[in-house]
Amino acid sequence: MSGKFQLDLSKKFPALPHAPIIEAVLHWQAAASLKLDQAALQRKLTDSFPKYESAPQHNIETALSGSPQGMELKQSTNWDGFRLTRKENDQPAFICQFKRSGLVVSRLAPYKDWEEFESEALRFWDAFVEIGQPTEIARLSTRYISQIAVNSISEVQDYIDIGEEPLAAIGVSADGFFYQNTLNLADLPYKINLVRTVQPLKQSSAPLSLIVDIDVGTTDNIAIADFAAVPQRLKELRFIKNKVFFTLMKDAETKFGEKKS
């Protein structure tokens, strides 16, 4: 019988200079209590984050209605904030979606480390609190998406356990899979959404791509009076996602650590 999950923030996990992370995300679902003015917000973001390019984001709503004359399709477009992008070597490195419903900050490959990512994300969070004045965080989450090129389904098992082929007995072999799990942590206000899948990989020497998608989020609201606890919550989210990754991934330190000459 497995033991109870324990938070141990003193535990150190191996650094992985060649981690297969293609995107790391921090997401605050926290609606702004103030109305955001598009022009004023763009000026503020441009002044506060001069290394970022900004572009407006829009929600597109579609509705289908019927009448004696027939069916009518209506579309409406509403401004919903800004998408800010910072490039490194002419490639997007950081992306921030500064929206009325909250804040999403992504670090794309090559991912460096948590400290760099968290520091940049918290700069945006501080700006969002100042500008939008949210009264609560409905959900705070981190999501890490890893991608590994593989030549076959059997090679996937060098990285993670996937179980037996369900139809191997009748000579039918899988060329892909999609596993999704939702896991609650007993007595802790967190939930894990875990996806493992294999998909075709384009423009690569390997035909397949193993995707491991780990999303860890809070299950309780964080009120404005508790916003000071956000850094502590981020430490706990980081620990959980690391624990999940190093539990799932076989011999991760050897596979993604320093390469020996």
Steps between C-alpha positions, in 0.01 A plus 500: 500500500640841404560761767340839534640775276724733700615853420872528571623837379851427630544220246733579212435363154775453239558787260442390141691719251348303213147468635249422220271789601342679204277728708468594867191693609386693807130588495309725734121476450421832664245731341583872506259699713572822310407566140809480280533776241675370190711807417596573860590138567720479192691813606547361851622162378733655243656722767528219756623228262701676226666176380161356404299545182127533565198412290130516595314177576138446406227254589289384206147394592282310253126444530260313272135612503198376311202685354226436241741642244769244586815466712719800573860490622612798707852580612626765738854594593588645840834639612630290789847633582850479357746232397858601577799321346870522582739341253842342541705429186200612292280231657218550754634428850244652740133551420255675732122507449384798705122451496194624683448148637854460628863453409684226310880508475689245288869420466574322174799282412784517577377502861773607743383468858210567734659807658521688170147396404341580838674838526370613161150366565478678836590831334190462286289388796599809699402717202169316463416553869582870471308558178206260526464477878361144513328408825578128491689230311252234394783267397879523497675236293823398336519286189808335351489340156789271404559358152734212415564364151467121479519248218227264620246430773738245649765772537257705711549244775862614530355823645168418670293194586204462266372154592440201275370520143126427545460304171845345468346153545318530167794654315380861507760759597431861599662785310395761756324553832338767715483460879345765724473493878361742756644452849403674823753534781342395829493781759680737261326769292647383169396290202717340232392465137735263322512418128732257325462458127687404184445700183660516152801731500548715193831632369713268711718195449274313746143418393331531841481743787441403863316780681490513881271783617493571875251759628486568876247751635336620816151383597421787738449871440776735613348824632661841456606497866705186428677620183824523701491119515536468121880437513445221753228348284735512203765310699243231577384480138860469388569219745192305388576530128863397563389203710264389223761542225779314677259224603373452145822544306746213515856599591439865408831623642701274268284564194468879534788603726848607404620316191838337553768540236 
